[in-house]
């Protein structure tokens, strides 16, 4: 290799190390781009329907989002917060009841298999109750470090607010002038590939917009179906559980599993069969969402393999933390388009065939 090649390799390595050291800023920038794409989708829909200019459409979009948030805060959040607090208080009782049922089932199985049940499984109930309800002396001992934890929590909240404001500001700047930022990104590509890179960027934007609209519609459908099913089963705290099901549906694989825990805990306090019915209900809702609602909304334009989605969530969570988990799927959608268009069609499909001499 020549000196220029070594210099380029050194510069590339230094750039990668710099990006890795600034990975928190990079993941915030990626989240801002995803948020700006959501705003651009809304702005484009308003411009298409009203035929207005982009600044006016952006202003109307922000007012619409603000109106929805205001309605959500004033109408939905108070009863949801009240029901969610009741839900959290019922979890220890549900865990205690579950431990009792588990102990009784194991003792019955022991009596059937061995002809005796000497109560040797009482540790199940004792350990579960002790772990979930806590002890007063442990609570008093933990209060000694409460001031330090409070200061740490305040610092974390302040950092989160600053990061949120930064993310919102960058997203609004990109949404106000998306063409200018797109042109800057295109200039970073070699000149012979800029026209093709522009096409790839537009395909990434279309795929991301389709995914966002599809996730929004499917989450609303899941929330409505969960509310109807829980109401028919007579499960309490319907609003909190339905909203949790819709919100957690945004996180595939992990979110639906978490959304099943809370309504099952509430139903278990009424009757064990009701908890089983809730499990069957949520499994049916997720099957309906996966095989009917999402394919109908996406029109089969986005085909993400479940194993690929789970792997992407794991990798982004390990590298970037909770924020990486939230934006793992939209980044996977864009990465799929890049791999299909650049790696497969532009590199592998035109790879010269090497003919072996006869």
Kinemage of the C-alpha trace (Angstrom):
@kinemage 1
@onewidth
@group {chain A} dominant
@subgroup {mainchain}
@vectorlist {calphas} color= white
{ca unk a 1} P 0.000 0.000 0.000
{ca unk a 2} L 1.130 3.510 -0.790
{ca unk a 3} L 1.439 6.356 1.702
{ca unk a 4} L -1.881 7.845 0.558
{ca unk a 5} L -3.657 4.542 1.182
{ca unk a 6} L -2.206 4.291 4.682
{ca unk a 7} L -3.197 7.887 5.365
{ca unk a 8} L -6.770 7.233 4.221
{ca unk a 9} L -6.986 4.096 6.375
{ca unk a 10} L -5.696 6.037 9.373
{ca unk a 11} L -8.221 8.822 8.782
{ca unk a 12} L -11.064 6.289 8.468
{ca unk a 13} L -10.029 4.547 11.690
{ca unk a 14} L -9.790 7.864 13.539
{ca unk a 15} L -13.235 8.874 12.252
{ca unk a 16} L -14.785 5.603 13.452
{ca unk a 17} L -13.180 5.982 16.872
{ca unk a 18} L -14.448 9.559 17.091
{ca unk a 19} L -17.968 8.482 16.163
{ca unk a 20} L -17.841 5.732 18.767
{ca unk a 21} L -16.763 8.191 21.463
{ca unk a 22} L -19.669 10.438 20.428
{ca unk a 23} L -22.177 7.590 20.133
{ca unk a 24} L -24.627 9.277 22.534
{ca unk a 25} L -24.751 12.337 20.283
{ca unk a 26} L -25.005 10.135 17.194
{ca unk a 27} L -27.987 8.203 18.551
{ca unk a 28} L -29.688 11.490 19.487
{ca unk a 29} L -29.112 12.747 15.945
{ca unk a 30} L -30.607 9.536 14.552
{ca unk a 31} L -33.628 9.905 16.826
{ca unk a 32} L -34.007 13.526 15.675
{ca unk a 33} L -33.957 12.395 12.041
{ca unk a 34} L -36.645 9.795 12.754
{ca unk a 35} L -38.783 12.412 14.536
{ca unk a 36} L -38.276 14.875 11.690
{ca unk a 37} L -39.400 12.213 9.206
{ca unk a 38} L -42.589 11.775 11.224
{ca unk a 39} L -43.192 15.535 11.111
{ca unk a 40} L -42.354 15.632 7.388
{ca unk a 41} L -44.918 12.895 6.772
{ca unk a 42} L -47.575 14.937 8.556
{ca unk a 43} L -46.513 18.131 6.747
{ca unk a 44} L -46.636 16.383 3.377
{ca unk a 45} L -50.117 15.035 4.084
{ca unk a 46} L -51.385 18.499 5.043
{ca unk a 47} L -49.797 20.102 1.962
{ca unk a 48} L -51.369 17.465 -0.261
{ca unk a 49} L -54.833 18.002 1.197
{ca unk a 50} L -54.810 21.807 1.572
{ca unk a 51} L -52.373 22.814 -1.140
{ca unk a 52} L -50.626 25.330 1.137
{ca unk a 53} L -46.972 26.298 1.428
{ca unk a 54} L -44.503 24.281 3.479
{ca unk a 55} L -44.058 26.861 6.326
{ca unk a 56} L -47.836 27.085 6.760
{ca unk a 57} L -48.156 23.290 6.648
{ca unk a 58} L -45.401 22.966 9.254
{ca unk a 59} L -47.147 25.498 11.497
{ca unk a 60} L -50.476 23.659 11.121
{ca unk a 61} L -48.734 20.357 11.883
{ca unk a 62} L -47.183 21.720 15.071
{ca unk a 63} L -50.533 23.169 16.148
{ca unk a 64} L -52.222 19.827 15.457
{ca unk a 65} L -49.617 17.941 17.479
{ca unk a 66} L -49.917 20.478 20.301
{ca unk a 67} L -53.714 20.145 20.234
{ca unk a 68} L -53.529 16.354 20.413
{ca unk a 69} L -51.028 16.498 23.285
{ca unk a 70} L -53.193 19.012 25.152
{ca unk a 71} L -56.278 16.834 24.777
{ca unk a 72} L -54.275 13.802 25.846
{ca unk a 73} L -52.890 15.551 28.923
{ca unk a 74} L -56.230 17.001 30.040
{ca unk a 75} L -58.571 14.127 29.154
{ca unk a 76} L -56.610 10.890 28.976
{ca unk a 77} L -53.663 11.305 31.347
{ca unk a 78} L -55.501 11.945 34.699
{ca unk a 79} L -57.694 8.802 34.613
{ca unk a 80} L -54.819 6.841 33.103
{ca unk a 81} L -52.436 7.929 35.880
{ca unk a 82} L -55.004 7.066 38.539
{ca unk a 83} L -55.700 3.642 37.069
{ca unk a 84} L -52.012 2.984 36.482
{ca unk a 85} L -51.208 3.745 40.134
{ca unk a 86} L -53.960 1.325 41.172
{ca unk a 87} L -52.479 -1.189 38.767
{ca unk a 88} L -49.046 -0.922 40.384
{ca unk a 89} L -50.519 -1.368 43.858
{ca unk a 90} L -52.304 -4.532 42.762
{ca unk a 91} L -49.177 -6.203 41.361
{ca unk a 92} L -47.824 -7.440 44.745
{ca unk a 93} L -51.226 -8.936 45.637
{ca unk a 94} L -51.361 -10.649 42.260
{ca unk a 95} L -47.837 -12.011 42.714
{ca unk a 96} L -48.758 -13.299 46.174
{ca unk a 97} L -51.850 -15.040 44.796
{ca unk a 98} L -49.803 -16.505 41.961
{ca unk a 99} L -47.277 -17.902 44.432
{ca unk a 100} L -50.090 -19.508 46.446
{ca unk a 101} L -51.571 -21.088 43.328
{ca unk a 102} L -48.134 -22.295 42.253
{ca unk a 103} L -47.492 -23.799 45.682
{ca unk a 104} L -50.862 -25.560 45.708
{ca unk a 105} L -50.321 -26.933 42.193
{ca unk a 106} L -46.866 -28.260 43.036
{ca unk a 107} L -48.100 -29.826 46.274
{ca unk a 108} L -50.935 -31.547 44.425
{ca unk a 109} L -48.477 -32.835 41.855
{ca unk a 110} L -46.212 -34.069 44.670
{ca unk a 111} L -49.091 -35.846 46.365
{ca unk a 112} L -50.074 -37.524 43.107
{ca unk a 113} L -46.545 -38.602 42.238
{ca unk a 114} L -45.146 -39.453 45.678
{ca unk a 115} L -48.285 -39.893 47.763
{ca unk a 116} L -47.418 -37.091 50.193
{ca unk a 117} L -47.362 -33.306 50.447
{ca unk a 118} L -45.447 -32.245 53.574
{ca unk a 119} L -45.595 -28.500 52.971
{ca unk a 120} L -41.968 -28.274 51.964
{ca unk a 121} L -42.835 -25.735 49.274
{ca unk a 122} L -43.891 -22.987 51.684
{ca unk a 123} L -40.675 -21.147 50.819
{ca unk a 124} L -42.282 -20.175 47.506
{ca unk a 125} L -44.920 -18.053 49.150
{ca unk a 126} L -42.618 -16.656 51.810
{ca unk a 127} L -39.862 -15.621 49.402
{ca unk a 128} L -42.230 -14.127 46.840
{ca unk a 129} L -44.131 -12.110 49.402
{ca unk a 130} L -40.952 -10.940 51.099
{ca unk a 131} L -39.370 -9.934 47.839
{ca unk a 132} L -42.365 -8.035 46.489
{ca unk a 133} L -43.837 -6.384 49.571
{ca unk a 134} L -40.524 -5.655 51.297
{ca unk a 135} L -39.826 -5.319 54.988
{ca unk a 136} L -40.084 -2.265 57.165
{ca unk a 137} L -36.508 -2.489 58.459
{ca unk a 138} L -35.134 -2.706 54.937
{ca unk a 139} L -37.235 0.307 53.994
{ca unk a 140} L -35.938 2.313 56.938
{ca unk a 141} L -32.366 1.345 56.121
{ca unk a 142} L -32.760 2.482 52.535
{ca unk a 143} L -33.946 5.941 53.597
{ca unk a 144} L -30.430 6.855 54.710
{ca unk a 145} L -29.283 7.236 51.141
{ca unk a 146} L -32.484 8.891 49.945
{ca unk a 147} L -30.975 12.361 49.563
{ca unk a 148} L -28.176 11.061 47.344
{ca unk a 149} L -30.631 9.133 45.194
{ca unk a 150} L -32.865 12.186 44.938
{ca unk a 151} L -29.985 14.353 43.714
{ca unk a 152} L -28.980 11.670 41.209
{ca unk a 153} L -32.563 11.386 39.982
{ca unk a 154} L -32.825 15.162 39.600
{ca unk a 155} L -29.610 15.191 37.581
{ca unk a 156} L -30.872 12.399 35.354
{ca unk a 157} L -34.182 14.193 34.795
{ca unk a 158} L -32.357 17.423 33.963
{ca unk a 159} L -30.136 15.619 31.478
{ca unk a 160} L -33.184 13.947 29.947
{ca unk a 161} L -34.946 17.305 29.546
{ca unk a 162} L -31.882 18.819 27.861
{ca unk a 163} L -31.593 15.832 25.507
{ca unk a 164} L -35.303 16.061 24.711
{ca unk a 165} L -35.058 19.759 23.894
{ca unk a 166} L -31.996 19.107 21.720
{ca unk a 167} L -33.803 16.309 19.891
{ca unk a 168} L -36.900 18.452 19.326
{ca unk a 169} L -34.870 21.459 18.121
{ca unk a 170} L -32.844 19.405 15.623
{ca unk a 171} L -35.985 17.665 14.358
{ca unk a 172} L -37.737 21.000 13.766
{ca unk a 173} L -34.702 22.422 11.966
{ca unk a 174} L -34.509 19.414 9.656
{ca unk a 175} L -38.250 19.448 9.034
{ca unk a 176} L -38.180 23.157 8.163
{ca unk a 177} L -35.568 22.660 5.398
{ca unk a 178} L -35.351 18.952 4.548
{ca unk a 179} L -34.066 19.569 1.022
{ca unk a 180} L -31.055 21.556 2.240
{ca unk a 181} L -29.992 18.858 4.694
{ca unk a 182} L -30.556 16.184 2.062
{ca unk a 183} L -28.284 18.045 -0.368
{ca unk a 184} L -25.565 18.268 2.296
{ca unk a 185} L -25.807 14.513 2.857
{ca unk a 186} L -25.582 13.881 -0.888
{ca unk a 187} L -22.385 15.957 -1.124
{ca unk a 188} L -20.679 13.471 1.204
{ca unk a 189} L -21.132 10.761 -1.459
{ca unk a 190} L -18.693 10.411 -4.402
{ca unk a 191} L -19.829 12.396 -7.444
{ca unk a 192} L -20.454 9.352 -9.660
{ca unk a 193} L -22.945 7.934 -7.138
{ca unk a 194} L -24.820 11.074 -6.043
{ca unk a 195} L -27.802 10.648 -8.353
{ca unk a 196} L -28.266 7.062 -7.231
{ca unk a 197} L -27.781 8.071 -3.567
{ca unk a 198} L -30.595 10.601 -3.947
{ca unk a 199} L -32.915 7.816 -5.104
{ca unk a 200} L -31.869 5.619 -2.167
{ca unk a 201} L -32.531 8.441 0.304
{ca unk a 202} L -35.998 8.997 -1.155
{ca unk a 203} L -36.745 5.267 -0.878
{ca unk a 204} L -35.594 5.321 2.755
{ca unk a 205} L -37.919 8.251 3.456
{ca unk a 206} L -40.878 6.521 1.803
{ca unk a 207} L -40.238 3.281 3.697
{ca unk a 208} L -39.888 5.126 7.004
{ca unk a 209} L -43.074 7.119 6.400
{ca unk a 210} L -44.987 3.956 5.502
{ca unk a 211} L -43.711 2.254 8.640
{ca unk a 212} L -44.706 5.179 10.880
{ca unk a 213} L -48.230 5.365 9.492
{ca unk a 214} L -48.600 1.607 9.748
{ca unk a 215} L -47.385 1.504 13.356
{ca unk a 216} L -49.719 4.339 14.349
{ca unk a 217} L -52.767 2.632 12.813
{ca unk a 218} L -51.880 -0.803 14.191
{ca unk a 219} L -51.269 0.613 17.699
{ca unk a 220} L -54.668 2.324 17.665
{ca unk a 221} L -56.307 -0.933 16.534
{ca unk a 222} L -54.531 -2.909 19.270
{ca unk a 223} L -55.614 -0.390 21.912
{ca unk a 224} L -59.249 -0.485 20.768
{ca unk a 225} L -59.325 -4.292 20.564
{ca unk a 226} L -57.739 -4.592 24.015
{ca unk a 227} L -60.299 -2.179 25.492
{ca unk a 228} L -63.199 -4.110 23.954
{ca unk a 229} L -61.864 -7.505 25.020
{ca unk a 230} L -61.027 -6.447 28.588
{ca unk a 231} L -64.456 -4.824 28.948
{ca unk a 232} L -66.187 -8.023 27.813
{ca unk a 233} L -64.124 -10.078 30.261
{ca unk a 234} L -64.939 -7.697 33.099
{ca unk a 235} L -61.311 -6.856 33.880
{ca unk a 236} L -60.760 -3.682 35.886
{ca unk a 237} L -58.566 -0.726 34.850
{ca unk a 238} L -59.501 -1.031 31.185
{ca unk a 239} L -58.240 2.393 30.112
{ca unk a 240} L -54.763 1.956 31.607
{ca unk a 241} L -54.278 -1.536 30.190
{ca unk a 242} L -55.603 -0.597 26.741
{ca unk a 243} L -53.362 2.464 26.481
{ca unk a 244} L -50.352 0.450 27.630
{ca unk a 245} L -51.103 -2.172 24.987
{ca unk a 246} L -51.239 0.467 22.262
{ca unk a 247} L -48.095 2.304 23.365
{ca unk a 248} L -46.007 -0.829 23.934
{ca unk a 249} L -47.093 -2.176 20.548
{ca unk a 250} L -44.591 0.279 19.026
{ca unk a 251} L -41.780 -1.910 20.426
{ca unk a 252} L -42.138 -5.269 18.615
{ca unk a 253} L -41.483 -8.616 20.312
{ca unk a 254} L -40.775 -7.042 23.713
{ca unk a 255} L -43.639 -4.536 23.986
{ca unk a 256} L -46.571 -6.958 23.472
{ca unk a 257} L -45.101 -9.309 26.072
{ca unk a 258} L -44.825 -6.518 28.637
{ca unk a 259} L -48.340 -5.272 27.879
{ca unk a 260} L -49.764 -8.702 28.793
{ca unk a 261} L -48.310 -8.729 32.325
{ca unk a 262} L -50.365 -5.878 33.771
{ca unk a 263} L -53.896 -6.969 32.729
{ca unk a 264} L -53.104 -10.566 33.714
{ca unk a 265} L -52.051 -9.352 37.169
{ca unk a 266} L -55.328 -7.446 37.608
{ca unk a 267} L -57.417 -10.346 36.296
{ca unk a 268} L -55.617 -12.820 38.558
{ca unk a 269} L -57.006 -11.014 41.618
{ca unk a 270} L -60.546 -11.806 40.437
{ca unk a 271} L -60.091 -15.347 39.192
{ca unk a 272} L -57.311 -17.530 37.733
{ca unk a 273} L -59.425 -18.425 34.695
{ca unk a 274} L -59.840 -14.733 33.923
{ca unk a 275} L -56.056 -14.279 33.844
{ca unk a 276} L -55.823 -17.182 31.392
{ca unk a 277} L -58.590 -15.604 29.307
{ca unk a 278} L -56.644 -12.313 29.226
{ca unk a 279} L -53.553 -14.185 28.017
{ca unk a 280} L -55.555 -15.832 25.233
{ca unk a 281} L -57.105 -12.448 24.359
{ca unk a 282} L -53.744 -10.682 23.998
{ca unk a 283} L -52.221 -13.562 22.039
{ca unk a 284} L -55.188 -13.371 19.653
{ca unk a 285} L -54.868 -9.582 19.356
{ca unk a 286} L -51.164 -9.839 18.536
{ca unk a 287} L -51.819 -12.590 15.989
{ca unk a 288} L -54.512 -10.432 14.379
{ca unk a 289} L -52.178 -7.417 14.380
{ca unk a 290} L -49.253 -9.370 12.922
{ca unk a 291} L -51.087 -11.277 10.194
{ca unk a 292} L -54.080 -9.064 9.299
{ca unk a 293} L -53.783 -5.434 10.432
{ca unk a 294} L -50.107 -4.728 9.744
{ca unk a 295} L -50.001 -6.441 6.294
{ca unk a 296} L -53.164 -4.585 5.283
{ca unk a 297} L -51.767 -1.217 6.367
{ca unk a 298} L -48.259 -1.726 5.011
{ca unk a 299} L -49.514 -3.209 1.728
{ca unk a 300} L -46.665 -5.728 1.889
{ca unk a 301} L -44.113 -2.977 1.152
{ca unk a 302} L -42.210 -3.560 4.364
{ca unk a 303} L -41.331 -7.147 5.135
{ca unk a 304} L -39.185 -7.262 8.258
{ca unk a 305} L -38.195 -10.715 9.440
{ca unk a 306} L -38.955 -11.267 13.163
{ca unk a 307} L -35.484 -12.670 13.891
{ca unk a 308} L -33.856 -9.676 12.174
{ca unk a 309} L -36.039 -7.290 14.180
{ca unk a 310} L -35.169 -8.973 17.480
{ca unk a 311} L -31.460 -9.015 16.626
{ca unk a 312} L -31.537 -5.315 15.711
{ca unk a 313} L -33.256 -4.480 19.004
{ca unk a 314} L -30.639 -6.434 20.945
{ca unk a 315} L -27.690 -4.842 19.127
{ca unk a 316} L -28.997 -1.256 19.344
{ca unk a 317} L -29.927 -1.683 23.016
{ca unk a 318} L -26.446 -2.956 23.890
{ca unk a 319} L -24.738 -0.174 21.932
{ca unk a 320} L -26.971 2.801 22.699
{ca unk a 321} L -29.167 1.891 25.680
{ca unk a 322} L -32.957 2.435 25.996
{ca unk a 323} L -33.063 5.071 23.245
{ca unk a 324} L -31.453 2.561 20.898
{ca unk a 325} L -34.275 0.122 21.658
{ca unk a 326} L -36.896 2.739 20.738
{ca unk a 327} L -35.375 3.647 17.376
{ca unk a 328} L -34.043 0.183 16.492
{ca unk a 329} L -36.948 -0.636 14.210
{ca unk a 330} L -37.027 2.602 12.143
{ca unk a 331} L -33.265 2.354 11.670
{ca unk a 332} L -33.689 -1.284 10.642
{ca unk a 333} L -36.271 -0.188 8.060
{ca unk a 334} L -33.780 2.288 6.554
{ca unk a 335} L -30.920 -0.206 6.778
{ca unk a 336} L -32.984 -2.775 4.910
{ca unk a 337} L -33.543 -0.309 2.056
{ca unk a 338} L -29.825 0.582 1.950
{ca unk a 339} L -28.772 -3.085 1.877
{ca unk a 340} L -31.305 -3.936 -0.827
{ca unk a 341} L -30.564 -0.969 -3.075
{ca unk a 342} L -26.812 -0.423 -2.533
{ca unk a 343} L -25.297 -3.727 -1.490
{ca unk a 344} L -27.484 -6.103 -3.482
{ca unk a 345} L -28.573 -4.190 -6.587
{ca unk a 346} L -25.576 -1.885 -7.099
{ca unk a 347} L -22.756 -4.180 -5.980
{ca unk a 348} L -23.678 -7.850 -5.854
{ca unk a 349} L -26.044 -7.945 -8.855
{ca unk a 350} L -23.477 -6.295 -11.135
{ca unk a 351} L -20.493 -8.229 -9.777
{ca unk a 352} L -18.460 -9.520 -12.744
{ca unk a 353} L -18.591 -13.245 -13.261
{ca unk a 354} L -15.173 -14.860 -13.146
{ca unk a 355} L -14.880 -17.539 -15.810
{ca unk a 356} L -12.505 -20.368 -15.177
{ca unk a 357} L -10.357 -21.386 -18.142
{ca unk a 358} L -11.117 -24.752 -19.725
